[in-house]
Amino acid sequence: MYTDRGLYIARAADRELYILPKMANRHGLIAGATGTGKTVSLKVLAESFSDMGVPVIMADVKGDLAGMVKAGGDNTTVGERVAEFGLFEKGFTYKAFPTCFWDLFAKKGLPLRTTITEFGPLLLAQLLDLNQVQTDILNIVFKIADDEGLLLIDIKDLKSMLNYVSENASQYKAEYGNMSSQSIAAIMRAVVALSDRGAELFFGEPALNIRDWMRTTLDSRAYINIIDASSLIQDTLAYSTFMLWLLSELFETMPEVGDLDKPKMVFFFDEAHLLFKNTPKAMMQKIEQVMKLIRSKGIGIYFISQSPSDIPAEILAQLGNKIQHALRAYTPAEQKAVKAAAQSYRENPSLDTQKAITELGIGEALVSFIQEDGSPDIVERAYILPPQSYIGAIGEEERKSVIVGSDLYHKYIDMEDRDSAYEFLLRVNEAKENEEIFSKESKEKDKEAQKDKIRMSKNIKSVGNTAAGTIGREVGNALGSSVGGKFGKKLGGNVGASLARGIFKTIFKF
């Protein structure tokens, strides 16, 4: 709940616990075992940020965050907690919050898209699960496309580019290095498999404009952007890569702003352990860099996971605002995790932190927020405030009504297919085919013309020989008659024919 003092999040035995607005971008952590209240804590934080005018982005893994579009008030436990803490006197009201639904698969929200180029080769290689050699070749393919001004927007652009590079690998070898057809074929197979997983819906235009996630209502409340991840979470590699892309987009898009009175935006990353599972070293370094620098851009990042041990130590050290729900400690590994979690808090002399973590009830948590001077407050055992919106999922018709009613619906609902690499390379191939056809036809015409010339030559020669023979014999016969006798006549005919052929050869040159 947002008040003049800040974000009222929890109530300890003797005091109220607030996140100060100007400390809200110091990042945070919500941890705890399944069923201990992490979702409620997440909702309370998101509602408070919305009322403060700070846009929120969150992934809805289980589908129960959608209830923020409707007012709460029908939950007995919530009602008891509100009365116990005297929240109505402090401005608490049951209400709905401005919400916009998004979905990579365009089923439970507005289509969420980006282009192949914007996604980049590094993240794409991770999504395709490529080895180092294949990753290097994919980088080269992107470089060739960039150098030749070819737009990579959707999956068919990428496929066309891979085929083009494969067919012309020898041409690019000197400048870009060797690219084996086997490696390119392996990348193509991975791309085809990615298409089968629904990537053709994600890669395309219109691409997401981050500015559309920073909208506010007329009463200055910010929108809560909920990304449906109920299907995406089944593919853990795709989920972690997608969430990392969002972090990168925020980092690259938002300008440097320094220290502000309140964040520009807050990003909640549910099932955060998936981000760090089997992540390449280069990618981990990128995440650490983003975490350290994104605060200066006014963006706060809150991780939600079962245990602080799920988060690498370098990143855990960057998380200042912490809410720790109950953890189990039945096995040696669980006991070690509880001890590590307890040690991550500033000690409270009056509280056995390690013991308390295993004793917390539903809705209870160990809480520590950043103080005015930038240092973490001592850890307190407290109750998290109840949410003002509805707890639980909503019906499909209600969800659809919110989606269609969004002022962004007509901007994103239909996919565009503008001229890009696929269309350009298609024209190149068509021109090449037409040239080959023309060349073949020209050769065939030249060959046929040559045949016609030979045939004509033979015909002329035959006609000339016949005519010469006939004429010559007539002349020779006349000559032979004057010589006399049968022999003279025959001789005259042969001689006359030979003479005539010589004359015709001279004339026709055959």
C-alpha positions as MATLAB code, in Angstrom:
seq = 'MYTDRGLYIARAADRELYILPKMANRHGLIAGATGTGKTVSLKVLAESFSDMGVPVIMADVKGDLAGMVKAGGDNTTVGERVAEFGLFEKGFTYKAFPTCFWDLFAKKGLPLRTTITEFGPLLLAQLLDLNQVQTDILNIVFKIADDEGLLLIDIKDLKSMLNYVSENASQYKAEYGNMSSQSIAAIMRAVVALSDRGAELFFGEPALNIRDWMRTTLDSRAYINIIDASSLIQDTLAYSTFMLWLLSELFETMPEVGDLDKPKMVFFFDEAHLLFKNTPKAMMQKIEQVMKLIRSKGIGIYFISQSPSDIPAEILAQLGNKIQHALRAYTPAEQKAVKAAAQSYRENPSLDTQKAITELGIGEALVSFIQEDGSPDIVERAYILPPQSYIGAIGEEERKSVIVGSDLYHKYIDMEDRDSAYEFLLRVNEAKENEEIFSKESKEKDKEAQKDKIRMSKNIKSVGNTAAGTIGREVGNALGSSVGGKFGKKLGGNVGASLARGIFKTIFKF';
ca = [
       0.000    0.000    0.000;
       1.383    3.393   -0.981;
       1.302    6.198    1.607;
       3.068    9.506    2.156;
       5.821    7.645    4.009;
       6.489    5.273    1.129;
       5.513    1.733    0.207;
       3.888    0.205    3.282;
       4.675   -3.499    2.865;
       4.747   -5.234    6.250;
       3.909   -4.852    9.927;
       6.281   -5.968   12.671;
       5.345   -6.286   16.325;
       6.201   -2.705   17.156;
       6.483   -0.817   13.856;
       5.463   -0.486   10.226;
       7.971   -1.448    7.553;
       8.302    0.721    4.439;
      10.317    0.688    1.232;
      11.440    4.264    0.664;
      10.608    5.448   -2.900;
      14.129    6.681   -3.644;
      15.549    3.352   -2.421;
      13.121    1.185   -4.368;
      15.500    0.819   -7.338;
      18.188   -0.770   -5.126;
      16.766   -4.073   -6.319;
      15.238   -6.765   -4.154;
      14.481  -10.389   -3.376;
      11.344  -12.304   -2.442;
      12.241  -15.845   -1.343;
      10.489  -18.754    0.325;
       9.283  -22.301   -0.125;
       6.190  -23.097   -2.172;
       2.965  -21.973   -0.497;
       4.532  -19.608    2.047;
       3.181  -16.353    0.579;
       5.619  -15.151   -2.109;
       2.803  -14.344   -4.548;
       0.997  -12.152   -2.003;
       4.218  -10.249   -1.295;
       4.718   -9.772   -5.025;
       1.168   -8.441   -5.466;
       1.499   -6.016   -2.538;
       4.732   -4.613   -3.952;
       3.304   -4.311   -7.486;
       0.139   -2.575   -6.252;
       2.193   -0.125   -4.208;
       4.410    0.745   -7.153;
       1.362    1.239   -9.386;
      -0.235    3.642   -6.893;
       3.098    5.492   -6.685;
       3.050    5.956  -10.471;
       5.855    3.481  -11.211;
       5.170    1.060  -14.113;
       5.578   -2.630  -13.346;
       6.598   -5.618  -15.493;
       6.069   -9.132  -14.176;
       5.836  -12.685  -15.464;
       2.763  -14.657  -14.389;
       3.944  -18.251  -14.120;
       0.881  -19.757  -12.417;
      -1.838  -17.462  -13.763;
      -2.816  -16.119  -10.337;
      -1.487  -12.580  -10.822;
      -4.259  -11.779  -13.292;
      -6.618  -11.122  -10.385;
      -5.130   -7.618  -10.114;
      -7.673   -6.440  -12.703;
     -10.486   -6.773  -10.165;
     -11.048   -5.556   -6.623;
     -10.527   -7.851   -3.629;
     -12.700   -8.008   -0.514;
     -14.198  -11.474   -0.644;
     -11.446  -13.191    1.350;
     -12.089  -13.780    5.079;
      -8.399  -14.033    6.008;
      -7.650  -10.779    4.188;
     -10.543   -9.048    5.957;
      -9.278  -10.165    9.364;
      -5.771   -8.935    8.620;
      -7.081   -5.553    7.401;
      -9.063   -5.095   10.602;
      -6.197   -6.275   12.827;
      -3.783   -3.733   11.367;
      -6.327   -0.931   11.109;
      -5.589   -0.520    7.423;
      -8.835    1.187    6.446;
      -7.863    4.111    8.688;
      -4.570    4.369    6.769;
      -6.256    4.579    3.332;
      -6.533    0.897    2.414;
      -9.317    0.181   -0.086;
     -10.272   -2.853   -2.121;
      -9.718   -1.922   -5.754;
      -8.654   -3.072   -9.195;
      -5.407   -1.915  -10.754;
      -4.669   -0.767  -14.312;
      -3.360   -3.926  -15.984;
      -2.233   -4.899  -19.455;
      -1.837   -8.559  -20.420;
       0.901   -9.767  -22.767;
       1.674  -13.186  -24.197;
       4.442  -14.493  -26.479;
       1.915  -16.908  -27.970;
      -0.783  -14.223  -28.384;
      -3.392  -16.333  -26.547;
      -3.698  -14.772  -23.098;
      -2.543  -11.270  -23.872;
      -1.427   -8.817  -26.504;
       1.229  -10.283  -28.818;
       4.705   -9.704  -27.473;
       7.203   -9.520  -30.328;
      10.699   -8.514  -31.227;
      12.821   -8.829  -34.368;
      15.661  -11.296  -34.970;
      18.098   -8.373  -35.217;
      16.952   -6.788  -31.944;
      17.126  -10.124  -30.143;
      20.727  -10.486  -31.287;
      23.014  -13.455  -32.016;
      24.180  -14.010  -28.434;
      20.728  -14.538  -26.943;
      19.552  -16.375  -30.039;
      22.473  -18.792  -29.785;
      21.489  -19.496  -26.181;
      17.868  -20.001  -27.168;
      18.928  -22.403  -29.941;
      21.308  -24.171  -27.553;
      24.236  -23.866  -29.990;
      27.822  -24.862  -29.299;
      30.685  -22.360  -29.562;
      31.490  -23.066  -33.230;
      27.847  -22.731  -34.224;
      27.544  -19.562  -32.143;
      30.532  -18.049  -33.961;
      28.978  -18.862  -37.347;
      25.660  -17.344  -36.276;
      27.521  -14.161  -35.362;
      29.072  -14.142  -38.844;
      25.649  -14.587  -40.464;
      24.379  -11.563  -38.525;
      27.489   -9.593  -39.552;
      27.018  -10.408  -43.249;
      23.358   -9.404  -43.054;
      24.327   -6.116  -41.408;
      27.122   -5.405  -43.891;
      24.844   -6.037  -46.850;
      21.894   -4.120  -45.411;
      19.595   -7.115  -45.075;
      16.892   -6.839  -42.400;
      16.450   -9.892  -40.167;
      12.938   -9.519  -38.788;
      11.333  -12.940  -38.554;
      12.170  -16.642  -38.733;
      11.892  -16.874  -42.516;
      14.429  -14.043  -42.822;
      16.866  -16.028  -40.692;
      16.295  -19.226  -42.666;
      16.813  -17.407  -45.979;
      19.997  -15.810  -44.685;
      21.373  -19.160  -43.503;
      20.673  -20.723  -46.918;
      22.232  -17.752  -48.707;
      25.414  -17.877  -46.626;
      25.642  -21.653  -47.037;
      25.390  -21.388  -50.831;
      27.970  -18.579  -50.967;
      30.323  -19.662  -48.161;
      33.355  -19.756  -50.463;
      32.703  -16.136  -51.470;
      32.788  -14.963  -47.813;
      35.583  -17.230  -46.597;
      38.413  -14.739  -47.125;
      36.726  -11.901  -45.224;
      34.689  -13.700  -42.548;
      36.364  -17.062  -42.133;
      35.415  -20.632  -42.900;
      31.786  -21.693  -42.423;
      31.144  -25.384  -42.869;
      27.901  -26.492  -44.449;
      27.476  -29.039  -41.636;
      27.491  -26.325  -38.951;
      25.076  -24.137  -40.881;
      22.810  -27.151  -41.378;
      22.883  -27.791  -37.601;
      21.865  -24.173  -36.942;
      19.051  -24.511  -39.481;
      17.742  -27.634  -37.712;
      17.750  -25.758  -34.415;
      15.849  -22.860  -36.022;
      13.229  -25.258  -37.408;
      12.827  -26.800  -33.955;
      12.466  -23.317  -32.460;
       9.711  -22.542  -34.971;
       7.853  -25.623  -33.818;
       8.024  -24.214  -30.258;
       6.141  -21.072  -31.328;
       9.013  -18.715  -32.184;
       7.290  -17.568  -35.385;
       4.802  -15.747  -33.163;
       7.492  -14.022  -31.098;
       9.837  -12.900  -33.890;
       8.118  -10.323  -36.057;
       6.611   -6.853  -36.205;
       5.306   -4.641  -34.778;
       8.057   -5.110  -32.215;
       7.478   -4.110  -28.617;
       8.119   -0.475  -27.783;
       9.250   -0.336  -24.137;
       7.637    3.103  -23.877;
       4.245    1.393  -24.136;
       4.989   -0.252  -20.788;
       5.411    3.108  -19.091;
       1.860    4.363  -19.372;
      -0.155    5.889  -16.553;
      -3.861    6.482  -16.031;
      -5.563    9.848  -15.686;
      -5.286    9.550  -11.889;
      -1.490    9.004  -12.241;
      -1.520    5.296  -11.425;
       0.930    3.272  -13.501;
       0.076    0.179  -15.503;
       1.034   -3.274  -14.278;
       2.196   -5.233  -17.334;
       1.604   -8.955  -16.783;
       3.308  -11.396  -19.162;
       1.585  -14.767  -19.247;
       4.305  -17.376  -18.736;
       2.129  -20.388  -17.915;
       3.074  -22.043  -21.228;
       6.521  -20.515  -21.602;
       7.677  -21.877  -18.230;
       7.396  -25.413  -19.651;
      10.449  -24.562  -21.758;
      12.858  -23.363  -19.078;
      15.571  -22.388  -21.565;
      13.140  -20.237  -23.543;
      11.762  -18.648  -20.355;
      15.154  -17.679  -18.947;
      16.389  -16.396  -22.323;
      13.237  -14.352  -22.838;
      13.471  -12.762  -19.404;
      17.117  -11.982  -20.002;
      16.143  -10.322  -23.274;
      13.699   -8.124  -21.368;
      16.446   -7.074  -18.972;
      18.717   -6.269  -21.909;
      15.978   -4.277  -23.652;
      15.358   -2.207  -20.532;
      19.068   -1.630  -20.085;
      19.661   -0.574  -23.692;
      16.492    1.503  -24.073;
      16.351    3.524  -20.868;
      18.584    6.597  -20.549;
      20.885    7.382  -17.654;
      19.000    9.348  -15.000;
      21.068    8.984  -11.812;
      19.364    9.004   -8.432;
      15.628    9.749   -8.595;
      12.908   10.303   -6.023;
      11.286    7.097   -7.266;
      12.087    4.454   -9.910;
      11.189    4.861  -13.575;
      10.131    1.208  -13.739;
      10.245   -1.980  -11.667;
      10.773   -5.446  -13.074;
       9.795   -8.647  -11.213;
      11.506  -11.855  -12.285;
       9.615  -14.947  -11.018;
      11.345  -18.367  -10.905;
      14.618  -16.454  -10.991;
      16.754  -19.532  -10.419;
      16.108  -20.489  -14.062;
      18.010  -17.412  -15.193;
      21.209  -18.668  -13.605;
      20.853  -22.362  -14.374;
      23.341  -23.586  -17.003;
      23.993  -19.997  -18.068;
      27.258  -19.543  -20.024;
      30.013  -17.560  -18.337;
      29.807  -14.747  -20.883;
      26.085  -14.437  -20.257;
      26.558  -14.373  -16.477;
      29.032  -11.540  -16.833;
      26.459   -9.646  -18.902;
      23.786  -10.165  -16.216;
      26.123   -8.936  -13.485;
      26.945   -5.864  -15.548;
      23.267   -5.106  -16.126;
      22.459   -5.511  -12.424;
      25.199   -3.083  -11.405;
      24.435   -0.419  -13.990;
      20.681   -0.534  -14.537;
      19.966    1.160  -11.197;
      21.385    4.395  -12.597;
      18.729    4.193  -15.297;
      15.986    4.283  -12.676;
      15.045    0.601  -12.951;
      14.584   -1.693   -9.982;
      14.795   -5.488  -10.404;
      13.188   -7.889   -7.921;
      13.920  -11.602   -8.080;
      11.432  -14.184   -6.814;
      12.814  -17.615   -5.983;
      12.621  -20.327   -3.342;
      15.964  -19.628   -1.702;
      18.601  -16.880   -1.723;
      21.103  -19.616   -2.607;
      19.438  -19.778   -6.044;
      20.986  -16.388   -6.783;
      24.744  -16.094   -7.482;
      26.614  -14.322   -4.690;
      27.742  -11.448   -6.969;
      24.129  -10.630   -7.815;
      22.686  -11.380   -4.369;
      24.979   -8.680   -3.005;
      23.175   -6.142   -5.234;
      19.733   -6.908   -3.722;
      18.989   -4.432   -0.945;
      15.248   -4.881   -0.235;
      14.521   -8.415    0.994;
      11.461  -10.414    1.980;
      12.217  -13.941    3.203;
       9.327  -16.350    3.729;
       9.656  -19.754    5.380;
      12.201  -22.349    4.260;
      12.289  -26.061    5.018;
      15.318  -27.515    6.806;
      14.899  -31.276    6.780;
      17.964  -32.268    4.763;
      21.611  -31.180    5.156;
      21.382  -29.217    1.906;
      18.241  -27.401    3.127;
      19.874  -26.632    6.478;
      22.857  -25.163    4.676;
      20.524  -22.994    2.559;
      18.709  -21.738    5.683;
      22.000  -20.812    7.325;
      23.152  -18.955    4.198;
      19.829  -17.099    3.996;
      20.068  -16.011    7.638;
      23.609  -14.743    7.162;
      22.544  -12.513    4.255;
      20.611  -10.194    6.627;
      21.815   -7.497    8.975;
      21.642   -9.102   12.409;
      18.881   -8.251   14.884;
      20.107   -8.881   18.465;
      16.609   -9.766   19.620;
      15.943  -12.311   16.852;
      17.393  -15.722   16.048;
      17.192  -15.296   12.291;
      18.165  -18.836   11.333;
      15.604  -20.390   13.658;
      12.894  -17.910   12.661;
      13.167  -18.793    8.947;
      11.982  -22.329    9.669;
       9.171  -21.182   11.993;
       7.473  -18.549    9.826;
       3.777  -19.059    9.127;
       1.892  -18.296    5.904;
       1.961  -14.558    5.294;
       4.879  -14.073    7.691;
       8.354  -13.111    6.542;
      11.731  -11.817    7.610;
      11.968   -8.316    6.211;
      14.845   -5.899    5.677;
      14.669   -2.764    3.527;
      17.241   -0.100    2.601;
      17.234    2.901    4.955;
      17.572    6.571    4.177;
      21.374    6.454    4.432;
      21.607    3.553    1.979;
      22.369    0.850    4.541;
      20.130   -2.191    5.107;
      17.825   -2.107    8.110;
      18.069   -4.835   10.750;
      16.004   -7.907    9.931;
      12.495   -7.986   11.400;
       9.932  -10.755   11.725;
       6.742   -9.289   10.268;
       3.401   -9.935    8.595;
       3.026   -8.937    4.963;
       0.045   -6.682    4.286;
      -2.821   -8.187    2.270;
      -3.332   -7.131   -1.334;
      -6.059   -4.694   -2.326;
      -6.915   -6.591   -5.497;
      -8.466  -10.004   -5.984;
      -6.423  -13.040   -4.944;
      -6.548  -15.718   -7.618;
      -7.010  -16.221  -11.346;
      -9.755  -14.781  -13.543;
     -12.035  -16.262  -16.217;
     -11.083  -16.322  -19.881;
     -13.926  -14.007  -20.879;
     -12.865  -11.443  -18.293;
      -9.281  -11.657  -19.495;
     -10.372  -11.297  -23.124;
     -12.412   -8.220  -22.261;
      -9.347   -6.560  -20.720;
      -7.180   -7.464  -23.723;
      -9.615   -6.179  -26.351;
     -10.333   -3.069  -24.299;
      -6.681   -2.038  -24.146;
      -5.756    1.126  -26.064;
      -2.766   -0.846  -27.429;
      -4.910   -3.617  -28.912;
      -5.033   -2.328  -32.496;
      -1.354   -1.405  -32.440;
      -0.098   -4.914  -31.672;
      -2.812   -7.444  -32.473;
      -2.006   -7.917  -36.188;
       1.419   -9.009  -37.381;
       3.099   -7.011  -40.158;
       5.332   -8.492  -42.840;
       7.413   -5.791  -44.481;
      10.122   -6.196  -47.082;
      13.187   -7.770  -45.468;
      15.943  -10.339  -46.067;
      13.544  -13.097  -47.144;
      11.891  -10.978  -49.838;
      15.195   -9.529  -51.065;
      16.936  -12.906  -51.332;
      13.840  -14.324  -53.022;
      14.153  -11.662  -55.715;
      17.885  -12.399  -56.033;
      17.185  -16.098  -56.540;
      14.427  -15.376  -59.046;
      16.748  -13.065  -61.009;
      19.460  -15.734  -60.931;
      17.031  -18.386  -62.141;
      15.761  -16.103  -64.907;
      19.362  -15.394  -65.965;
      20.123  -19.112  -66.078;
      16.973  -19.774  -68.104;
      17.855  -16.936  -70.512;
      21.409  -18.214  -70.840;
      20.195  -21.729  -71.530;
      17.667  -20.508  -74.070;
      20.343  -18.362  -75.769;
      22.695  -21.326  -75.998;
      19.920  -23.480  -77.409;
      19.061  -20.785  -79.971;
      22.720  -20.429  -80.954;
      23.020  -24.190  -81.288;
      19.864  -24.384  -83.396;
      21.039  -21.495  -85.577;
      24.317  -23.300  -86.162;
      22.433  -26.433  -87.115;
      20.272  -24.408  -89.528;
      23.409  -22.898  -91.097;
      24.940  -26.311  -91.585;
      21.721  -27.672  -93.051;
      21.436  -24.706  -95.406;
      25.034  -25.091  -96.452;
      24.474  -28.721  -97.235;
      21.305  -27.928  -99.168;
      23.002  -25.240 -101.222;
      25.893  -27.562 -101.961;
      23.555  -30.324 -103.015;
      21.519  -28.006 -105.218;
      24.703  -26.569 -106.715;
      26.120  -29.979 -107.472;
      22.894  -31.131 -109.079;
      22.513  -27.989 -111.130;
      26.150  -28.000 -112.132;
      25.997  -31.624 -113.129;
      22.891  -31.189 -115.164;
      24.055  -28.059 -116.950;
      27.534  -29.413 -117.466;
      26.300  -32.613 -118.962;
      24.111  -30.749 -121.382;
      27.060  -28.673 -122.482;
      29.300  -31.708 -122.540;
      26.892  -33.770 -124.534;
      26.774  -31.092 -127.134;
      30.539  -30.985 -127.159;
      30.830  -34.781 -127.228;
      28.496  -35.039 -130.158;
      30.846  -32.917 -132.156;
      33.719  -35.272 -131.215;
      31.574  -38.124 -132.225;
      30.515  -41.501 -131.068;
      29.157  -42.869 -127.814;
      32.481  -42.427 -125.966;
      32.740  -38.809 -127.022;
      29.285  -38.066 -125.744;
      30.029  -39.655 -122.317;
      33.366  -37.888 -121.974;
      31.875  -34.562 -122.894;
      29.123  -34.937 -120.253;
      31.615  -35.694 -117.393;
      34.000  -32.909 -118.375;
      31.130  -30.439 -118.643;
      29.778  -31.366 -115.211;
      33.192  -30.888 -113.536;
      33.648  -27.494 -115.138;
      30.200  -26.352 -114.031;
      30.780  -27.477 -110.403;
      33.960  -25.392 -110.328;
      32.039  -22.329 -111.461;
      29.272  -22.874 -108.855;
      31.844  -23.367 -106.059;
      33.385  -20.044 -106.903;
      30.008  -18.304 -106.849;
      28.565  -19.897 -103.677;
      31.848  -20.711 -101.891;
      30.834  -24.118 -100.548;
];
